[in-house]
Amino acid sequence: MQEVMQKRRAVRQTREVKVDVKTPDGHEVTWRSATQPVGSALRITPEFVATTVDRSLGVQTSVVARYVPEEGRYVIKGVNSTAVRDEVELNYPTVAKVGMQAIVQLAAPRCIYLTLDDEHDPLATWLSVDDLTTAEGRILPPNLAAEVVRRGGGDARMEAIELLYGSAALAGLPPAKLIQKELGIPHRTASQWIIDARKAGRLEGMNYNAGRPARG
């Protein structure tokens, strides 16, 4: 897996919604701000501020999201909305149209990092999930995904499941669905591989609960 990923060229994903992601003190999010270890190989930025402008609504929204270990994901801790056009009033119907969780889901991939080098090496190269995501929306190259499925159990599969599970769960998205899409496997198989990865200690600090009530 490492050999394939090292040859990969990062292609930044083009998104309809542009989100500016900063640390709470206003700095750009980089691998240096990813100080919170999760799983066995991932590091994340513990807290971030994601700001976006919805031109159709005429509203700029900044969302403060913080990693909560007990939840195993980023949780929204603050929201600030500002009208960017004179005719826009920040009433409940307007603010209710702002997709706060969607903003977190777009920002989170820029706050989740991994390295293909020795993580204790100060010269190690750290890549965000956003760096790995192509314009087609894939995190894993098709040839790597096929190799993970074909080779059976082992470190390569566990690494892939950890990366994919973390990318989804930390953002509040269903991990099994992402794993199905990336690896082209049935839901039952994806669920079993998630169970295997958790038993192997790969998913510590990451969790997704489909029945969890939505929180603002």
GIGI-V777651 format. One record per residue. N is the residue number from 0. RES is the residue in one small letter. PSI is psi in whole degrees, 0 to 359 (999 if undefined). D_LAST is the distance of its C-alpha to the last C-alpha in whole Angstrom. Layout:
n=N res=RES psi=PSI d_last=D_LAST
n=N res=RES psi=PSI d_last=D_LAST
This chain:
n=0 res=m psi=316 d_last=38
n=1 res=q psi=319 d_last=38
n=2 res=e psi=318 d_last=41
n=3 res=v psi=316 d_last=40
n=4 res=m psi=328 d_last=37
n=5 res=q psi=334 d_last=39
n=6 res=k psi=351 d_last=40
n=7 res=r psi=139 d_last=37
n=8 res=r psi=130 d_last=37
n=9 res=a psi=131 d_last=33
n=10 res=v psi=114 d_last=32
n=11 res=r psi=136 d_last=29
n=12 res=q psi=135 d_last=27
n=13 res=t psi=126 d_last=27
n=14 res=r psi=151 d_last=23
n=15 res=e psi=325 d_last=23
n=16 res=v psi=124 d_last=20
n=17 res=k psi=128 d_last=21
n=18 res=v psi=128 d_last=19
n=19 res=d psi=123 d_last=20
n=20 res=v psi=126 d_last=19
n=21 res=k psi=162 d_last=20
n=22 res=t psi=166 d_last=20
n=23 res=p psi=334 d_last=19
n=24 res=d psi=11 d_last=23
n=25 res=g psi=7 d_last=23
n=26 res=h psi=158 d_last=25
n=27 res=e psi=144 d_last=25
n=28 res=v psi=124 d_last=23
n=29 res=t psi=179 d_last=26
n=30 res=w psi=334 d_last=28
n=31 res=r psi=334 d_last=29
n=32 res=s psi=353 d_last=25
n=33 res=a psi=81 d_last=24
n=34 res=t psi=353 d_last=26
n=35 res=q psi=113 d_last=24
n=36 res=p psi=139 d_last=26
n=37 res=v psi=157 d_last=24
n=38 res=g psi=214 d_last=26
n=39 res=s psi=346 d_last=30
n=40 res=a psi=357 d_last=30
n=41 res=l psi=151 d_last=26
n=42 res=r psi=143 d_last=25
n=43 res=i psi=158 d_last=22
n=44 res=t psi=121 d_last=21
n=45 res=p psi=329 d_last=19
n=46 res=e psi=143 d_last=16
n=47 res=f psi=163 d_last=16
n=48 res=v psi=119 d_last=15
n=49 res=a psi=126 d_last=15
n=50 res=t psi=135 d_last=16
n=51 res=t psi=158 d_last=17
n=52 res=v psi=123 d_last=18
n=53 res=d psi=103 d_last=18
n=54 res=r psi=325 d_last=22
n=55 res=s psi=324 d_last=22
n=56 res=l psi=335 d_last=19
n=57 res=g psi=35 d_last=21
n=58 res=v psi=133 d_last=17
n=59 res=q psi=132 d_last=17
n=60 res=t psi=131 d_last=13
n=61 res=s psi=126 d_last=13
n=62 res=v psi=129 d_last=10
n=63 res=v psi=120 d_last=11
n=64 res=a psi=138 d_last=11
n=65 res=r psi=138 d_last=13
n=66 res=y psi=125 d_last=15
n=67 res=v psi=110 d_last=15
n=68 res=p psi=322 d_last=18
n=69 res=e psi=331 d_last=17
n=70 res=e psi=335 d_last=14
n=71 res=g psi=30 d_last=17
n=72 res=r psi=176 d_last=14
n=73 res=y psi=133 d_last=12
n=74 res=v psi=136 d_last=9
n=75 res=i psi=126 d_last=7
n=76 res=k psi=349 d_last=8
n=77 res=g psi=147 d_last=9
n=78 res=v psi=134 d_last=9
n=79 res=n psi=124 d_last=12
n=80 res=s psi=143 d_last=14
n=81 res=t psi=132 d_last=17
n=82 res=a psi=135 d_last=20
n=83 res=v psi=2 d_last=22
n=84 res=r psi=145 d_last=25
n=85 res=d psi=326 d_last=26
n=86 res=e psi=357 d_last=26
n=87 res=v psi=129 d_last=22
n=88 res=e psi=133 d_last=20
n=89 res=l psi=73 d_last=17
n=90 res=n psi=178 d_last=16
n=91 res=y psi=314 d_last=14
n=92 res=p psi=325 d_last=15
n=93 res=t psi=311 d_last=15
n=94 res=v psi=327 d_last=12
n=95 res=a psi=339 d_last=10
n=96 res=k psi=350 d_last=12
n=97 res=v psi=124 d_last=11
n=98 res=g psi=86 d_last=10
n=99 res=m psi=316 d_last=7
n=100 res=q psi=326 d_last=8
n=101 res=a psi=325 d_last=11
n=102 res=i psi=316 d_last=12
n=103 res=v psi=318 d_last=11
n=104 res=q psi=327 d_last=14
n=105 res=l psi=327 d_last=16
n=106 res=a psi=324 d_last=16
n=107 res=a psi=318 d_last=17
n=108 res=p psi=339 d_last=20
n=109 res=r psi=357 d_last=21
n=110 res=c psi=3 d_last=20
n=111 res=i psi=123 d_last=22
n=112 res=y psi=154 d_last=26
n=113 res=l psi=161 d_last=29
n=114 res=t psi=149 d_last=33
n=115 res=l psi=358 d_last=36
n=116 res=d psi=186 d_last=38
n=117 res=d psi=118 d_last=38
n=118 res=e psi=342 d_last=35
n=119 res=h psi=354 d_last=37
n=120 res=d psi=120 d_last=39
n=121 res=p psi=343 d_last=38
n=122 res=l psi=6 d_last=39
n=123 res=a psi=143 d_last=37
n=124 res=t psi=122 d_last=35
n=125 res=w psi=134 d_last=31
n=126 res=l psi=141 d_last=30
n=127 res=s psi=162 d_last=26
n=128 res=v psi=326 d_last=25
n=129 res=d psi=322 d_last=24
n=130 res=d psi=325 d_last=28
n=131 res=l psi=340 d_last=29
n=132 res=t psi=126 d_last=27
n=133 res=t psi=174 d_last=30
n=134 res=a psi=338 d_last=30
n=135 res=e psi=358 d_last=30
n=136 res=g psi=11 d_last=27
n=137 res=r psi=144 d_last=28
n=138 res=i psi=317 d_last=28
n=139 res=l psi=137 d_last=31
n=140 res=p psi=146 d_last=35
n=141 res=p psi=321 d_last=36
n=142 res=n psi=325 d_last=39
n=143 res=l psi=318 d_last=37
n=144 res=a psi=317 d_last=35
n=145 res=a psi=323 d_last=38
n=146 res=e psi=319 d_last=40
n=147 res=v psi=318 d_last=37
n=148 res=v psi=319 d_last=37
n=149 res=r psi=323 d_last=41
n=150 res=r psi=350 d_last=42
n=151 res=g psi=198 d_last=40
n=152 res=g psi=167 d_last=39
n=153 res=g psi=180 d_last=39
n=154 res=d psi=321 d_last=37
n=155 res=a psi=316 d_last=37
n=156 res=r psi=316 d_last=35
n=157 res=m psi=320 d_last=33
n=158 res=e psi=317 d_last=32
n=159 res=a psi=316 d_last=31
n=160 res=i psi=319 d_last=29
n=161 res=e psi=314 d_last=27
n=162 res=l psi=312 d_last=26
n=163 res=l psi=317 d_last=25
n=164 res=y psi=312 d_last=23
n=165 res=g psi=320 d_last=21
n=166 res=s psi=322 d_last=21
n=167 res=a psi=307 d_last=19
n=168 res=a psi=318 d_last=17
n=169 res=l psi=332 d_last=16
n=170 res=a psi=359 d_last=14
n=171 res=g psi=22 d_last=12
n=172 res=l psi=155 d_last=15
n=173 res=p psi=113 d_last=18
n=174 res=p psi=321 d_last=21
n=175 res=a psi=322 d_last=24
n=176 res=k psi=318 d_last=23
n=177 res=l psi=317 d_last=24
n=178 res=i psi=319 d_last=27
n=179 res=q psi=312 d_last=28
n=180 res=k psi=314 d_last=28
n=181 res=e psi=322 d_last=29
n=182 res=l psi=351 d_last=32
n=183 res=g psi=44 d_last=33
n=184 res=i psi=160 d_last=33
n=185 res=p psi=160 d_last=32
n=186 res=h psi=320 d_last=29
n=187 res=r psi=318 d_last=31
n=188 res=t psi=317 d_last=32
n=189 res=a psi=317 d_last=29
n=190 res=s psi=319 d_last=28
n=191 res=q psi=320 d_last=31
n=192 res=w psi=328 d_last=31
n=193 res=i psi=316 d_last=28
n=194 res=i psi=315 d_last=29
n=195 res=d psi=319 d_last=32
n=196 res=a psi=322 d_last=30
n=197 res=r psi=320 d_last=28
n=198 res=k psi=330 d_last=32
n=199 res=a psi=2 d_last=33
n=200 res=g psi=18 d_last=30
n=201 res=r psi=342 d_last=29
n=202 res=l psi=24 d_last=25
n=203 res=e psi=132 d_last=25
n=204 res=g psi=7 d_last=22
n=205 res=m psi=136 d_last=20
n=206 res=n psi=147 d_last=18
n=207 res=y psi=127 d_last=17
n=208 res=n psi=106 d_last=16
n=209 res=a psi=333 d_last=16
n=210 res=g psi=6 d_last=16
n=211 res=r psi=132 d_last=12
n=212 res=p psi=144 d_last=10
n=213 res=a psi=141 d_last=7
n=214 res=r psi=141 d_last=4
n=215 res=g psi=999 d_last=0
